[in-house]
Amino acid sequence: MNVHPLITRTLFRGLRLADVPGNVQHLKFLELRRRYYDLFWNSVAGELGAQIRKWDSYTRLTRNGTVVIVRGPEVRLDDHLTLNLMGNKALTYELLAEQGLAVPKHVRFPVTDLGAAYGLLDSAARPLVVKPNFGTGGGRGVTTGITTRSALKRAAIWAARFDTDLIAEEQIEGQSWRLLFVDGRFLDAVRRDPPRILGDGMRSIRELVTAENEKRLKGRHFTALSPIRLDREALDYLAAQGLTPRAVPATGETVIVKRACNENDASQNHSLSATVHPATIAACANLALNLGVRLAGIDIIARDIAKPLTRDNGLIGEINTTPGLHHHDLLSAPRAGLSVAATLIAHMFETRSGTVILPEAHRPSSQLRVAAG
């Protein structure tokens, strides 16, 4: 079956637009994210003794005539070509392999021809993961735990809502970690556990998820910037536990909703930099430097992060060039000392990297001025 790529992309974009409730929820969480990052950067400015000013959709932090411009979690360090290249999962795997790093067994395939993916499924010793090759983040379009052709087909259709160019790969077991680096300097490591809900003996999983999402939107404190979505990944993961969204967990029963960790909350994020094996930190730092990625959020799946990475113990799965800084702020327990974001911005001030340098005549004379939230 040959379908012109433009027609296929248009079709699946239309399916996304048809999800009106999902789009409304998406807009609500976009506003939540905006409010969070406004307060986030005010806090960073306070830590660094910098002036701060909202500047259209951007925020300016100024210290000693040097200006750092940010927008949400974005900073001006990596160029657009780097961002696009690292967003292509197939090409990233090729770059990792060239660096001598193990990568999962994988195939790249179009949604209109699942032959290569079926071949990998038939020969694989592990379940598969199907994901869009390009253009998504936050776990969108990803399905794990695939063991049958019918599940693979469903996963491909789901992933194609985000990109019709797809990746199927062997699933690596272990815990999910995000290691953050700037110019090869290690900033933080966070273990990100999967999202879960707690049963009360009365409400279904779907009702508990809805209540959790409302709490995230309306709670007094920020706990997460994304909703838990009962998408294909969640439905398959629940089914593997013998559950559906209609199931009613017992009082005190914990239910892990999905394997992908991107929709978890602060209680499931743990800053544990001292736990990571030094060889893993060194390998990731060298990788970022060798690939020319200045701000790198390197995702690792590891059975035991305290041991060096090997094919049996864990693999690097992705290099994020616009890593969400909130992952290092919304934590189960506060970090000591300067925040990760403040350390990053201090590095930019000190190196004058990705900054605007003001002439003497245009430098503000006032001291710290932190905008009200």
Backbone hydrogen bonds, N-H to C=O, Kabsch-Sander energy under -0.5 kcal/mol:
donor,donor_aa,acceptor,acceptor_aa,energy
3,V,1,M,-0.6
7,I,4,H,-0.5
8,T,4,H,-2.2
9,R,5,P,-2.8
10,T,6,L,-2.3
11,L,7,I,-2.4
12,F,8,T,-2.2
13,R,9,R,-2.2
14,G,10,T,-2.0
15,L,11,L,-1.5
16,R,12,F,-1.6
17,L,13,R,-2.3
18,A,14,G,-1.5
19,D,16,R,-1.4
20,V,18,A,-2.0
23,N,19,D,-2.3
24,V,20,V,-2.4
25,Q,21,P,-2.4
26,H,22,G,-2.3
27,L,23,N,-2.1
28,K,24,V,-1.9
29,F,25,Q,-2.2
30,L,26,H,-1.9
31,E,27,L,-1.9
32,L,28,K,-2.0
33,R,29,F,-2.5
34,R,30,L,-2.1
35,R,31,E,-2.4
36,Y,32,L,-2.4
37,Y,33,R,-2.6
38,D,34,R,-1.9
39,L,35,R,-1.8
40,F,36,Y,-2.6
41,W,37,Y,-2.4
42,N,38,D,-1.4
43,S,39,L,-2.2
44,V,40,F,-2.0
45,A,41,W,-2.5
46,G,42,N,-2.0
47,E,43,S,-2.1
48,L,44,V,-1.9
49,G,45,A,-1.0
50,A,45,A,-2.3
51,Q,62,T,-3.0
52,I,369,R,-1.7
53,R,60,R,-2.1
55,W,58,Y,-3.0
58,Y,55,W,-2.3
59,T,70,V,-2.5
60,R,53,R,-3.0
61,L,68,V,-2.7
62,T,51,Q,-2.4
63,R,66,T,-2.4
66,T,63,R,-1.7
67,V,356,V,-3.1
68,V,61,L,-3.1
69,I,67,V,-0.5
69,I,354,G,-0.5
70,V,59,T,-2.6
70,V,68,V,-0.5
71,R,74,E,-1.7
74,E,71,R,-2.5
77,L,75,V,-1.4
83,L,79,D,-2.1
84,N,80,H,-2.7
85,L,81,L,-2.6
86,M,82,T,-2.5
87,G,83,L,-1.1
88,N,85,L,-1.4
89,K,87,G,-0.9
89,K,133,N,-2.6
92,T,88,N,-2.3
93,Y,89,K,-2.2
94,E,90,A,-1.7
95,L,91,L,-2.2
96,L,92,T,-2.6
97,A,93,Y,-2.5
98,E,94,E,-2.0
99,Q,95,L,-1.2
100,G,97,A,-1.8
101,L,96,L,-2.2
107,V,168,A,-2.5
109,F,166,L,-2.2
111,V,164,T,-1.8
113,D,110,P,-1.9
118,Y,114,L,-2.8
119,G,115,G,-2.3
120,L,116,A,-2.0
121,L,117,A,-2.4
122,D,118,Y,-2.4
123,S,119,G,-1.4
124,A,120,L,-1.7
128,L,146,I,-2.5
129,V,169,E,-2.8
130,V,143,T,-2.4
131,K,167,I,-2.3
133,N,165,D,-2.8
140,R,137,G,-1.4
142,V,139,G,-1.6
143,T,130,V,-2.4
146,I,128,L,-2.5
152,L,148,T,-2.1
153,K,149,R,-2.6
154,R,150,S,-2.2
155,A,151,A,-2.4
156,A,152,L,-2.5
157,I,153,K,-2.2
158,W,154,R,-2.2
159,A,155,A,-2.9
160,A,156,A,-2.2
161,R,158,W,-1.4
162,F,159,A,-2.0
163,D,159,A,-1.6
166,L,109,F,-2.8
166,L,164,T,-0.6
167,I,131,K,-2.5
168,A,107,V,-2.5
169,E,129,V,-2.3
170,E,105,K,-2.5
171,Q,127,P,-3.1
175,Q,302,A,-3.0
176,S,192,R,-0.6
177,W,300,I,-2.7
178,R,190,V,-2.4
179,L,298,I,-2.6
180,L,188,D,-2.7
181,F,296,A,-2.3
182,V,185,R,-2.1
183,D,294,R,-2.5
185,R,182,V,-2.4
186,F,184,G,-0.5
187,L,180,L,-3.2
188,D,180,L,-1.1
190,V,178,R,-2.4
191,R,270,H,-2.9
192,R,176,S,-2.8
192,R,190,V,-0.6
193,D,191,R,-0.7
193,D,268,Q,-3.0
197,I,255,V,-2.3
199,G,197,I,-0.5
199,G,253,E,-3.4
201,G,249,P,-1.7
205,I,247,A,-2.2
206,R,245,P,-2.7
208,L,204,S,-2.7
209,V,205,I,-2.6
210,T,206,R,-2.3
211,A,207,E,-2.3
212,E,208,L,-2.3
213,N,209,V,-2.5
214,E,210,T,-2.1
215,K,211,A,-2.2
216,R,212,E,-2.1
217,L,213,N,-1.7
218,K,214,E,-2.5
219,G,215,K,-2.2
229,R,227,P,-0.6
231,D,229,R,-1.9
235,L,231,D,-2.9
236,D,232,R,-2.4
237,Y,233,E,-2.1
238,L,234,A,-2.9
239,A,235,L,-2.2
240,A,236,D,-1.9
241,Q,237,Y,-0.7
241,Q,238,L,-1.2
242,G,239,A,-1.8
243,L,238,L,-2.7
247,A,244,T,-1.8
252,G,199,G,-2.5
253,E,250,A,-2.4
255,V,197,I,-2.7
256,I,254,T,-0.5
257,V,195,P,-2.0
257,V,255,V,-0.6
258,K,195,P,-0.8
264,N,261,C,-1.9
266,A,223,T,-1.9
268,Q,265,D,-2.1
269,N,266,A,-1.8
270,H,191,R,-2.2
272,L,189,A,-2.3
272,L,270,H,-0.7
275,T,272,L,-1.7
276,V,272,L,-0.6
276,V,273,S,-1.1
277,H,305,I,-2.3
280,T,277,H,-0.9
281,I,277,H,-1.8
282,A,278,P,-2.6
283,A,279,A,-2.3
284,C,280,T,-2.3
285,A,281,I,-2.5
286,N,282,A,-2.5
287,L,283,A,-2.0
288,A,284,C,-2.5
289,L,285,A,-2.1
290,N,286,N,-3.1
291,L,287,L,-2.2
292,G,288,A,-0.6
292,G,289,L,-0.8
293,V,288,A,-2.4
294,R,292,G,-0.6
296,A,181,F,-2.3
296,A,294,R,-0.7
297,G,320,N,-2.9
298,I,179,L,-3.1
298,I,296,A,-0.8
299,D,297,G,-0.6
299,D,318,E,-2.5
300,I,177,W,-2.4
301,I,315,L,-2.3
302,A,175,Q,-2.3
302,A,300,I,-0.6
303,R,313,N,-3.5
304,D,313,N,-0.5
307,K,304,D,-1.9
314,G,310,T,-3.2
315,L,301,I,-1.7
317,G,299,D,-2.7
317,G,315,L,-0.5
318,E,299,D,-1.1
320,N,297,G,-3.1
320,N,318,E,-0.5
321,T,319,I,-0.5
325,L,323,P,-0.5
327,H,324,G,-1.5
328,H,325,L,-1.6
329,D,326,H,-1.7
330,L,326,H,-3.2
331,L,329,D,-1.4
332,S,269,N,-3.0
343,T,339,S,-2.2
344,L,340,V,-2.1
345,I,341,A,-2.7
346,A,342,A,-2.6
347,H,343,T,-1.8
348,M,344,L,-1.8
349,F,345,I,-2.6
350,E,346,A,-2.7
351,T,347,H,-2.4
352,R,348,M,-1.5
353,S,348,M,-0.9
355,T,352,R,-0.6
356,V,67,V,-2.5
358,L,65,G,-3.0
358,L,356,V,-0.6
362,H,359,P,-1.7
363,R,360,E,-1.4
371,A,369,R,-0.6
